[in-house]
Amino acid sequence: MVTQTLQERLAEQDLTERIGHTPLVPIQGLEGVAGSVRVYGKAEWFNPGGSVKDRAAWNIIRTAEGSGALSGDRMLIDATSGNTGIAYAWIGATRGHRVKLCVPANASLARKRLMTALGAELVLTDAMEGTDGAIREARRLMAEEPELYFYADQYANPANWQAHYHGTAAEIWDQTGGKLTHLVAGVGTSGTLVGTGKRLKELNPEIEVIAVQPDSPFHALEGLKHLASCEVPSIYDPRVARRTVEVRSEDAIDAAQRQARRGLLLGWSAGAALVAAERVARELDRGVVVAILPDGAERYLGDSGWEASR
Ligand SMILES: Cc1ncc(COP(=O)(O)O)c(C=O)c1O
């Protein structure tokens, strides 16, 4: 029998082992939903970095380590509005990789501080250009000195959606005993929606996948993209979602505030997912609706949405 030393056992407790396997929580307080319809939220803030993006960042990093694309002194570079950057930064720090992040200047102070505290180098880009401006800057830096970087390219990297195909989907399938009928997920890079939706539809083609987007280019839904006015991520596959529900920022914020009174602290994109889930659930006589809740409220406490909350 091989006995492990304490040091060996502790080495296996690397926090990357704790990514995924997040709880599925019942959502209460939705209006106009039949008693035979269940709505659950996948509580992604339970990931060590506090968001769903740990899954994609970890799969991107370990795939690049495996292929040798991220080796030696190469620095990981990517564009992000926050959560992916935090995920790259903490996983990079754990694994000994340097990380450079192109971030729109108006990303929240808390997010920027978290990324720099974790040792990442930030390149702030024009706030008016949003994440598209940050993507252009990452591409420019990469083109200028390709030998310096591994360009993680979360908007085009298949390891992003594959993290959800192999992880998130299997978890939801098991957690609902294969009974879910509807999946609701917001679209940023689209990795969550495409990977989770694709796999669940393979497991049961009857499952309906619903995409969530902000209703206008100017919105407060951090992490989500208004695809009609943005560069569409190349990993986006329009065949996965049967329909798209557009959500107003005010409604998403209101939903997050209402859930806080029930003990669930949600970020704005999670609020948007619940607005969409409520609309879908109202149309049903029976069913099991699962909404992906990408992060929690704590990254948004400086936002005016919480100032207004009494
Ligand atoms: C808060 C938040 N919600 C939703 C998303 C969208 O997830 P995905 O990029 O997998 O589409 C992100 C992505 O960064 C996010 O940070």
The ligand as a MOL file (V3000), in Angstrom:
LIG
                    3D

  0  0  0     0  0            999 V3000
M  V30 BEGIN CTAB
M  V30 COUNTS 16 16 0 0 0
M  V30 BEGIN ATOM
M  V30 1 C -21.0520 38.2830 -14.6080 0
M  V30 2 C -21.0190 37.5300 -15.9030 0
M  V30 3 N -22.1510 37.0790 -16.4160 0
M  V30 4 C -22.1940 36.4030 -17.5650 0
M  V30 5 C -21.0620 36.1490 -18.2880 0
M  V30 6 C -21.1790 35.4140 -19.5940 0
M  V30 7 O -20.5640 34.1550 -19.6250 0
M  V30 8 P -19.9760 33.6140 -20.9640 0
M  V30 9 O -18.7180 34.3880 -21.2600 0
M  V30 10 O -19.6830 32.1680 -20.7160 0
M  V30 11 O -20.9750 33.8230 -22.0520 0
M  V30 12 C -19.8530 36.6140 -17.8060 0
M  V30 13 C -18.6350 36.4290 -18.5740 0
M  V30 14 O -17.6250 37.0480 -18.3240 0
M  V30 15 C -19.8240 37.3140 -16.5750 0
M  V30 16 O -18.6670 37.7930 -16.0670 0
M  V30 END ATOM
M  V30 BEGIN BOND
M  V30 1 1 1 2
M  V30 2 1 2 3
M  V30 3 2 2 15
M  V30 4 2 3 4
M  V30 5 1 4 5
M  V30 6 1 5 6
M  V30 7 2 5 12
M  V30 8 1 6 7
M  V30 9 1 7 8
M  V30 10 2 8 9
M  V30 11 1 8 10
M  V30 12 1 8 11
M  V30 13 1 12 13
M  V30 14 1 12 15
M  V30 15 2 13 14
M  V30 16 1 15 16
M  V30 END BOND
M  V30 END CTAB
M  END
